[in-house]
Amino acid sequence: MIEPWAPGGRWRIERHVEIDSTNAEAARQAKAGAAAGLAVTARAQTQGRGRGDRVWSTAGQDLALSILLRPALAPSAAATVGFVAALAVYDLAKSLLPADAPVAIKWPNDVMIGDAKLSGILAEASGAGPTVDWLVLGIGVNLVPTDRPGAANPIDLTTAGGPTLDPDDAADRLLGHLNPWLAQWLGQGFAPIRAAWLARARDIGRQVIARLPNELVAGQALDLADDGALVLALPDGRRRRIAAGDVFPLTKDV
């Protein structure tokens, strides 16, 4: 079957030894008219980025992967693709780690092993009309122990008890895990992704603190809204939607 995101039915994988950013390269090719189904990987990124323009260092042994999609989706719907990526990384980790490894997803799309961060996800889109013109989804996964300057409490698959994967092998495996989630997302919308995410979420039901640009908001993480916002129950009984920010368990230092 030819998948809707990959003309011809398979990913066109470009593998680089070093590049500025896999997301930047996928975006350049999108602007030049590249079709959906492009996957860009690199052993090293010199200008890799995470959410909020944070640095995401890739020094040669980790996975850096970006894919190009052209979904007929409104920008608000396209923005939920990060949850799709988190489910694929979760599946990758569960397939490689011991059965009792505490793998979970921290809102919105950080895959965690215990309190340590395994991966980073960054989605970028362009389009001035009712639907996006293109969507680039970048995924970084820590594969082996190495120095990660500026990273907050990182962990890698090898340290967590998994095998030492070659980045190309990891990219191929991750694309395989990504395919069924993309099919659900593109075919059925966000609802099945939301349900799967909730089943794997770390903090639902827990007391958390959301660190926003100008305030800290404490409450119980109740639910994931239909648009991907985190719903908190505040101490005074009100509900508060968190659309963007960093969320931590209440006992953590923020």
C-alpha positions as CSV (number, residue, x, y, z in Angstrom):
1,M,0.0,0.0,0.0
2,I,1.3,3.5,-0.9
3,E,1.2,5.6,2.3
4,P,-0.2,9.1,2.0
5,W,2.9,10.8,3.4
6,A,5.4,8.9,1.3
7,P,4.8,9.0,-2.5
8,G,6.0,5.7,-3.9
9,G,5.3,3.9,-0.6
10,R,8.6,4.2,1.1
11,W,10.8,6.8,2.8
12,R,13.6,8.5,0.8
13,I,16.4,8.5,3.3
14,E,19.3,10.9,3.0
15,R,22.1,10.0,5.4
16,H,24.7,12.7,6.2
17,V,28.0,12.5,8.2
18,E,27.7,16.1,9.4
19,I,25.2,18.8,8.7
20,D,24.1,22.1,10.4
21,S,20.6,20.7,11.3
22,T,18.5,17.9,9.9
23,N,15.4,20.0,10.5
24,A,17.0,22.9,8.6
25,E,17.9,20.6,5.7
26,A,14.5,19.1,5.5
27,A,13.0,22.7,5.5
28,R,15.3,23.8,2.8
29,Q,14.2,20.9,0.6
30,A,10.6,21.5,1.5
31,K,10.9,25.2,0.3
32,A,12.6,23.9,-2.9
33,G,9.5,21.7,-3.6
34,A,10.6,18.3,-2.3
35,A,7.7,15.8,-1.9
36,A,6.6,14.3,1.3
37,G,8.3,11.2,2.5
38,L,11.9,12.6,2.8
39,A,13.8,11.5,5.8
40,V,17.1,13.3,6.7
41,T,19.6,11.8,9.2
42,A,23.0,13.0,10.4
43,R,25.8,11.6,12.5
44,A,26.7,15.1,13.7
45,Q,24.7,18.3,13.8
46,T,26.6,21.6,14.2
47,Q,23.5,23.7,14.8
48,G,21.0,21.2,16.2
49,R,18.0,22.8,18.0
50,G,15.3,21.7,20.4
51,R,12.2,23.4,21.6
52,G,12.5,27.0,22.6
53,D,15.7,27.3,20.5
54,R,17.6,25.2,23.0
55,V,20.7,23.5,21.7
56,W,20.4,19.8,20.9
57,S,23.9,18.4,20.5
58,T,24.6,15.5,18.3
59,A,28.2,14.5,18.3
60,G,28.3,11.4,16.1
61,Q,26.8,8.4,17.9
62,D,23.3,9.5,18.6
63,L,20.2,9.6,16.4
64,A,19.2,12.8,14.6
65,L,16.3,12.3,12.2
66,S,13.9,14.8,10.5
67,I,11.1,13.9,8.2
68,L,9.1,16.0,5.7
69,L,5.3,15.7,5.5
70,R,2.8,17.7,3.5
71,P,-0.5,16.9,5.3
72,A,-3.7,18.6,4.3
73,L,-4.1,19.8,7.9
74,A,-4.8,23.1,9.6
75,P,-1.8,24.5,11.5
76,S,-3.5,23.7,14.9
77,A,-4.0,20.1,13.8
78,A,-0.5,19.8,12.3
79,A,0.9,21.0,15.7
80,T,-0.1,17.8,17.4
81,V,2.5,15.8,15.3
82,G,4.9,16.0,18.3
83,F,2.6,13.6,20.2
84,V,2.9,11.1,17.3
85,A,6.7,11.3,17.4
86,A,6.7,10.7,21.2
87,L,4.7,7.5,20.8
88,A,7.1,6.2,18.2
89,V,10.1,6.9,20.4
90,Y,8.3,5.3,23.3
91,D,7.8,2.2,21.2
92,L,11.4,2.2,20.1
93,A,12.6,2.4,23.8
94,K,10.2,-0.3,24.9
95,S,11.3,-2.6,22.1
96,L,15.0,-2.4,23.2
97,L,15.0,-1.9,27.0
98,P,14.3,-4.5,29.8
99,A,10.6,-5.0,30.4
100,D,10.8,-3.2,33.8
101,A,12.4,0.0,32.4
102,P,10.3,2.9,33.6
103,V,9.6,4.4,30.2
104,A,7.0,7.2,30.1
105,I,6.1,10.4,28.2
106,K,6.4,13.8,29.9
107,W,4.1,16.4,28.5
108,P,4.1,17.3,25.7
109,N,6.5,14.9,24.0
110,D,9.6,14.1,26.0
111,V,10.2,10.4,26.4
112,M,11.6,9.7,29.8
113,I,13.3,6.8,31.6
114,G,12.5,7.5,35.2
115,D,13.3,11.2,35.6
116,A,15.9,11.3,32.8
117,K,15.3,12.5,29.3
118,L,15.9,10.1,26.4
119,S,14.8,12.2,23.4
120,G,13.9,15.6,22.0
121,I,11.3,16.5,19.4
122,L,10.9,19.6,17.4
123,A,8.2,20.2,14.7
124,E,8.2,23.2,12.3
125,A,5.6,24.1,9.7
126,S,5.0,26.7,7.0
127,G,1.9,27.8,5.2
128,A,-0.2,31.0,5.0
129,G,-3.5,29.3,4.0
130,P,-6.0,27.2,5.8
131,T,-3.7,24.2,5.7
132,V,0.1,23.9,6.2
133,D,2.3,23.8,3.1
134,W,4.9,21.5,4.7
135,L,5.6,20.1,8.1
136,V,9.1,19.0,9.3
137,L,9.3,16.7,12.3
138,G,12.7,16.4,14.0
139,I,13.5,13.7,16.5
140,G,16.7,13.2,18.5
141,V,17.4,10.1,20.5
142,N,20.3,9.5,22.9
143,L,21.9,6.2,21.9
144,V,25.2,5.9,23.9
145,P,26.9,7.6,26.8
146,T,28.6,10.9,25.8
147,D,29.1,14.4,27.0
148,R,25.9,16.5,26.4
149,P,26.7,20.1,27.3
150,G,23.6,22.0,28.6
151,A,21.4,18.9,28.6
152,A,19.2,18.6,31.8
153,N,19.5,15.1,33.2
154,P,19.9,13.1,30.0
155,I,20.0,9.3,29.6
156,D,20.8,7.1,26.7
157,L,19.5,3.7,25.5
158,T,22.7,1.9,26.3
159,T,23.0,3.3,29.9
160,A,19.3,2.3,30.4
161,G,20.1,-1.3,29.6
162,G,19.5,-1.5,25.9
163,P,21.8,-2.5,23.0
164,T,24.3,-0.1,21.4
165,L,22.6,0.8,18.2
166,D,24.3,2.3,15.1
167,P,22.5,5.6,14.3
168,D,21.4,4.4,10.8
169,D,19.9,1.2,12.4
170,A,18.2,3.4,15.0
171,A,16.7,5.7,12.3
172,D,15.4,2.7,10.3
173,R,13.8,1.2,13.5
174,L,12.3,4.5,14.5
175,L,10.7,5.1,11.0
176,G,9.2,1.6,11.4
177,H,7.6,2.6,14.7
178,L,6.5,5.9,13.3
179,N,4.6,4.6,10.3
180,P,1.6,3.1,12.1
181,W,1.2,6.2,14.3
182,L,1.4,8.5,11.3
183,A,-1.2,6.4,9.6
184,Q,-3.6,6.7,12.5
185,W,-3.0,10.4,12.9
186,L,-3.5,11.2,9.2
187,G,-6.4,8.8,8.8
188,Q,-8.3,9.2,12.1
189,G,-7.1,12.5,13.5
190,F,-5.7,13.3,17.0
191,A,-8.3,11.2,19.0
192,P,-6.5,7.8,18.9
193,I,-3.1,9.5,19.4
194,R,-4.5,11.3,22.5
195,A,-5.8,8.1,23.9
196,A,-2.5,6.3,23.3
197,W,-0.5,9.2,24.8
198,L,-2.7,9.3,27.9
199,A,-2.0,5.6,28.5
200,R,1.7,6.3,28.5
201,A,1.8,9.6,30.2
202,R,4.0,10.0,33.3
203,D,2.2,12.8,35.1
204,I,-1.5,12.4,34.6
205,G,-3.1,12.3,38.1
206,R,0.1,13.8,39.8
207,Q,0.7,17.2,41.3
208,V,2.9,19.2,39.0
209,I,4.3,22.6,38.4
210,A,4.1,24.2,35.0
211,R,6.9,26.7,34.3
212,L,5.5,29.4,31.9
213,P,7.4,32.5,30.6
214,N,6.1,34.7,33.4
215,E,4.7,32.5,36.1
216,L,4.7,29.1,37.8
217,V,1.3,27.3,37.9
218,A,0.8,24.4,40.4
219,G,-2.0,21.9,40.1
220,Q,-3.0,18.3,39.4
221,A,-2.4,17.1,35.8
222,L,-5.9,16.0,34.8
223,D,-6.1,15.4,31.1
224,L,-4.9,16.1,27.6
225,A,-7.2,18.4,25.7
226,D,-8.3,17.8,22.2
227,D,-5.7,20.2,20.9
228,G,-2.9,18.8,23.0
229,A,-3.0,21.3,25.8
230,L,-2.4,19.9,29.3
231,V,-5.4,20.5,31.7
232,L,-4.5,21.2,35.3
233,A,-6.9,21.3,38.3
234,L,-5.8,24.2,40.4
235,P,-6.0,24.3,44.2
236,D,-9.0,26.7,44.1
237,G,-11.0,24.3,41.9
238,R,-10.6,26.0,38.6
239,R,-9.2,24.4,35.5
240,R,-6.2,25.8,33.7
241,R,-5.1,24.9,30.1
242,I,-1.3,24.8,29.6
243,A,-0.6,25.2,25.9
244,A,3.2,25.7,26.1
245,G,5.7,25.4,28.9
246,D,7.7,23.0,30.9
247,V,6.0,20.7,33.4
248,F,7.7,19.0,36.4
249,P,6.5,16.9,39.3
250,L,5.7,19.1,42.3
251,T,8.7,17.7,44.2
252,K,11.2,18.7,41.5
253,D,13.3,21.8,41.6
254,V,12.1,24.1,38.8
